[in-house]
Amino acid sequence: MNDKFCFEIKKPNSPVVQKIKSAENFEKGYASLPEYKRLDLLDLLDANIPSLKPEHLINNLWSQQEIGIYTTDFQN
């Protein structure tokens, strides 16, 4: 799911996507966007593509697992 989202979110040709692509890494670029820009970008995706928030992406979940809060967040 994460890979499909990351692939599809880079497809639209918009300044927001260019900002994400030019970031050091995709997930940091996506997380740095204001919420309203992320929501606008998600509106461009096909309805079959999951709409993931930055905290749902693999790198973030992996980091939370390392500090021991992964299970708490995931269960909520």
Buried (B, 14 or more C-beta within 10 A) or exposed (E): EBEEBBEBBEEBEEEBBEBBEEBEEBBEBBBBBEEEBBEBBBEBBEEEBEBBEBEBBBBBBEEBEEEEEBEEEEEE
